Amino acid sequence: MENDKIKDYLLVFSGKGGVGKSTVAANLAWALADKGLNIGLLDVDIHGPNLAMMLGAQDNEVISYGEDKIMPVEIRKNLFLVSMAYFIQRTDSPIIWRGPAKMKVIEKFVKDVIWGNLDWLIIDAPPGTGDEPLSIAQLLPDAGAVIVTTPQDVCLLDSTKAINFAKELKLKIHGLIENMSGFNCPHCGKEINLFKKGGGKKIAKEYEIPFLGSIPIDQKIVLSSDNGEPLVSAGDSPAKKAFLSIADKIAAGKRV
């Protein structure tokens, strides 16, 4: 793969699991594609690849090209996906691999996929600062990073590790997103801070990185993910507006 075909790389990761990182990656990719940009999505969560289901493409297949190249799955005209989900025979089959095996398949995804001309390759990594994000940082030293957190203290603690990981590996940090930030009660209309609120903005300021925005809890996010239709693809809601605002900020900070 020629590097000049992909203008920028964006690693979406977190310090802790369960923060909605894959949901963020899927919706940002869709929102950027809506701007007319060519977007690739690379799911390097080897043990729990979920993007195919979230994008309604779990029944698709990658296509072999030549002896060692593969074509990504076309989600829509300008949005493409490669995921480990396409290389396991059953959805309930676990991937029981050590680090070197994961590194090898991630390297193949990076080097042997014919992505074509992309404005962004968005890479969805599993939580933590282990094999998968480290592999991406080593293979793509020019990659940028977006860190996803929730407002609760235990998650913020792990998010600071993710921030320092990106800094130590000299990744360009596009910013931090606070997900699950507030919830509007459908009965009384009042906001309930189930996981607190504002912690992400606080640590972004403390660690001197951009704060990209807060995404409120919304039942539509759950339903849309399960139905294979990203929240930003239809309708209107505060969470959708938050995703679109964050996509605007990322697009504005793009390297040219």
C-alpha positions as CSV (number, residue, x, y, z in Angstrom):
1,M,0.0,0.0,0.0
2,E,1.4,3.4,-1.0
3,N,1.4,5.8,1.9
4,D,0.4,8.7,-0.4
5,K,-2.9,7.1,-1.1
6,I,-4.0,7.6,2.5
7,K,-3.8,11.2,3.6
8,D,-4.2,10.7,7.4
9,Y,-4.5,7.9,10.0
10,L,-6.6,8.2,13.1
11,L,-6.3,5.8,16.0
12,V,-9.4,5.7,18.2
13,F,-8.6,4.1,21.6
14,S,-9.2,4.2,25.3
15,G,-7.5,3.4,28.6
16,K,-10.5,1.3,29.7
17,G,-13.1,-1.0,28.2
18,G,-16.8,-0.2,27.9
19,V,-16.5,3.5,27.1
20,G,-18.2,3.2,23.7
21,K,-15.0,3.5,21.6
22,S,-16.3,1.4,18.7
23,T,-19.5,3.3,18.7
24,V,-17.5,6.5,18.4
25,A,-15.3,5.2,15.6
26,A,-18.3,4.0,13.6
27,N,-20.3,7.2,13.9
28,L,-17.3,9.5,13.3
29,A,-16.4,7.5,10.2
30,W,-20.0,7.8,8.9
31,A,-20.1,11.5,9.7
32,L,-16.8,12.2,7.9
33,A,-18.0,10.1,4.9
34,D,-21.2,12.3,4.8
35,K,-18.9,15.2,4.2
36,G,-17.8,13.6,0.9
37,L,-14.5,12.3,2.3
38,N,-13.2,8.8,1.5
39,I,-13.0,6.9,4.7
40,G,-11.5,3.5,5.6
41,L,-12.3,1.8,8.9
42,L,-9.8,-0.8,10.3
43,D,-11.0,-2.8,13.2
44,V,-7.9,-4.1,15.0
45,D,-9.9,-5.3,18.1
46,I,-8.8,-8.9,17.3
47,H,-10.7,-10.5,20.2
48,G,-13.9,-8.5,20.0
49,P,-14.4,-7.1,16.5
50,N,-17.8,-5.3,16.5
51,L,-17.7,-2.8,13.7
52,A,-19.1,-5.1,11.1
53,M,-22.3,-5.6,13.1
54,M,-22.5,-1.9,14.0
55,L,-22.4,-1.0,10.3
56,G,-24.8,-3.7,9.2
57,A,-22.2,-5.5,7.2
58,Q,-21.6,-8.7,9.2
59,D,-22.7,-10.9,6.3
60,N,-20.3,-9.3,3.8
61,E,-17.0,-10.8,2.8
62,V,-13.6,-9.4,1.9
63,I,-12.3,-10.2,-1.5
64,S,-8.8,-11.6,-2.2
65,Y,-6.8,-9.8,-4.8
66,G,-3.8,-11.5,-6.3
67,E,-1.7,-13.8,-4.0
68,D,-1.5,-11.7,-0.8
69,K,-3.8,-8.6,-1.1
70,I,-7.4,-8.1,0.0
71,M,-10.1,-5.7,-0.8
72,P,-12.0,-4.0,2.0
73,V,-15.8,-4.4,2.4
74,E,-17.7,-1.5,0.8
75,I,-20.2,-0.2,3.4
76,R,-21.3,2.7,1.2
77,K,-19.8,4.6,-1.8
78,N,-17.0,6.2,0.2
79,L,-16.8,4.1,3.4
80,F,-14.8,0.8,3.6
81,L,-14.2,-1.7,6.4
82,V,-11.7,-4.4,7.2
83,S,-12.3,-6.4,10.4
84,M,-11.2,-9.7,12.0
85,A,-14.9,-10.5,12.0
86,Y,-14.5,-11.4,8.3
87,F,-11.9,-14.0,9.0
88,I,-13.6,-16.2,11.6
89,Q,-16.1,-18.9,10.6
90,R,-18.5,-18.4,13.5
91,T,-19.4,-15.3,15.5
92,D,-18.9,-17.1,18.8
93,S,-15.5,-18.4,17.9
94,P,-12.8,-16.9,20.3
95,I,-9.5,-15.7,18.9
96,I,-6.9,-17.3,21.3
97,W,-3.7,-15.6,20.2
98,R,-0.6,-14.2,21.8
99,G,0.9,-10.9,21.0
100,P,3.2,-11.8,18.0
101,A,0.2,-13.4,16.1
102,K,-1.9,-10.3,16.6
103,M,1.0,-8.1,15.5
104,K,1.3,-10.1,12.3
105,V,-2.3,-9.9,11.3
106,I,-2.4,-6.1,12.1
107,E,0.6,-5.6,9.9
108,K,-1.1,-7.5,7.1
109,F,-4.2,-5.3,7.5
110,V,-2.1,-2.2,7.3
111,K,0.1,-3.2,4.4
112,D,-1.9,-5.7,2.3
113,V,-5.3,-4.1,2.1
114,I,-6.0,-2.2,-1.1
115,W,-7.8,0.8,0.4
116,G,-7.5,3.0,-2.6
117,N,-7.4,6.8,-2.1
118,L,-8.5,7.7,1.4
119,D,-8.8,11.0,3.2
120,W,-8.8,9.1,6.5
121,L,-8.1,5.6,7.7
122,I,-9.8,5.4,11.1
123,I,-8.4,2.5,13.3
124,D,-10.6,1.1,16.1
125,A,-8.3,-0.5,18.8
126,P,-9.2,-2.5,21.9
127,P,-8.9,-0.8,25.3
128,G,-5.6,-0.3,27.0
129,T,-2.1,0.4,25.9
130,G,-1.1,-3.1,24.9
131,D,-0.3,-5.0,21.7
132,E,-2.8,-3.6,19.3
133,P,-2.4,0.2,19.8
134,L,1.3,-0.3,20.1
135,S,1.5,-2.2,16.8
136,I,-0.4,0.6,15.1
137,A,1.9,3.3,16.6
138,Q,5.0,1.4,15.4
139,L,3.6,0.6,12.0
140,L,2.1,4.1,11.4
141,P,4.3,6.6,13.4
142,D,2.5,9.5,11.7
143,A,-0.9,8.4,13.0
144,G,-3.1,10.7,15.0
145,A,-5.0,9.7,18.1
146,V,-8.4,10.3,19.6
147,I,-8.9,9.1,23.2
148,V,-12.4,8.1,24.4
149,T,-13.4,8.2,28.1
150,T,-16.4,8.4,30.3
151,P,-16.7,10.9,33.2
152,Q,-16.3,8.5,36.1
153,D,-13.0,8.7,38.1
154,V,-12.0,5.1,37.5
155,C,-12.2,5.6,33.8
156,L,-10.4,9.0,33.9
157,L,-7.6,7.4,35.7
158,D,-7.0,4.9,32.9
159,S,-7.6,7.6,30.3
160,T,-4.5,9.5,31.6
161,K,-2.5,6.4,30.8
162,A,-3.8,6.5,27.3
163,I,-2.9,10.2,26.9
164,N,0.7,9.5,28.1
165,F,0.9,6.5,25.8
166,A,0.1,8.7,22.9
167,K,2.6,11.4,24.0
168,E,5.4,8.9,24.7
169,L,5.0,7.4,21.2
170,K,4.7,10.9,19.7
171,L,1.3,10.4,18.2
172,K,-0.5,13.6,17.2
173,I,-3.4,13.8,19.7
174,H,-6.4,15.2,18.0
175,G,-8.2,15.3,21.3
176,L,-10.3,13.6,24.0
177,I,-14.0,12.7,23.8
178,E,-16.2,12.3,26.9
179,N,-18.8,9.7,26.1
180,M,-21.9,8.8,28.2
181,S,-21.9,12.4,29.5
182,G,-25.3,13.1,31.0
183,F,-28.7,11.6,30.3
184,N,-32.0,13.4,29.7
185,C,-34.8,11.6,31.6
186,P,-37.6,10.9,29.0
187,H,-40.2,11.2,31.8
188,C,-39.3,14.4,33.6
189,G,-36.9,16.0,31.1
190,K,-34.2,16.6,33.7
191,E,-30.6,15.8,33.1
192,I,-29.2,13.0,35.2
193,N,-25.4,12.6,35.4
194,L,-25.3,8.8,35.7
195,F,-21.5,8.7,35.4
196,K,-20.8,12.2,36.6
197,K,-19.9,14.9,34.0
198,G,-17.1,17.1,33.0
199,G,-14.2,14.9,34.0
200,G,-13.0,14.5,30.5
201,K,-12.8,18.2,29.9
202,K,-10.9,18.6,33.1
203,I,-8.2,16.1,32.3
204,A,-7.9,17.4,28.7
205,K,-7.1,20.8,30.2
206,E,-4.7,19.3,32.7
207,Y,-2.8,17.3,30.1
208,E,-2.9,20.1,27.6
209,I,-4.7,18.3,24.8
210,P,-7.8,19.4,22.9
211,F,-11.2,18.5,24.3
212,L,-13.4,17.5,21.3
213,G,-16.8,17.3,23.1
214,S,-19.2,15.4,25.2
215,I,-21.7,12.8,23.9
216,P,-24.8,12.2,26.1
217,I,-26.3,8.8,26.8
218,D,-29.0,8.1,24.3
219,Q,-31.0,4.9,23.9
220,K,-31.0,5.5,20.2
221,I,-27.3,4.8,20.2
222,V,-27.9,1.3,21.5
223,L,-30.7,0.6,19.1
224,S,-28.8,2.0,16.1
225,S,-25.7,0.0,16.8
226,D,-27.7,-3.2,17.2
227,N,-29.6,-2.5,14.0
228,G,-26.4,-1.8,12.0
229,E,-27.3,1.8,11.4
230,P,-25.0,4.4,13.0
231,L,-26.9,7.1,14.9
232,V,-25.6,9.8,12.6
233,S,-27.1,8.2,9.6
234,A,-30.7,9.3,10.3
235,G,-32.9,11.3,12.6
236,D,-31.9,13.9,15.1
237,S,-30.8,13.9,18.7
238,P,-28.4,15.7,21.0
239,A,-26.0,12.7,20.7
240,K,-26.1,13.0,16.9
241,K,-25.3,16.7,17.1
242,A,-22.4,15.9,19.4
243,F,-21.0,13.4,17.0
244,L,-21.3,15.8,14.0
245,S,-19.6,18.6,16.0
246,I,-16.7,16.3,16.9
247,A,-16.4,15.2,13.3
248,D,-16.2,18.8,12.2
249,K,-13.4,19.5,14.6
250,I,-11.4,16.4,13.5
251,A,-11.8,17.3,9.8
252,A,-10.7,20.9,10.6
253,G,-7.5,19.6,12.2
254,K,-6.6,17.4,9.4
255,R,-3.1,17.5,8.0
256,V,-2.8,18.6,4.4
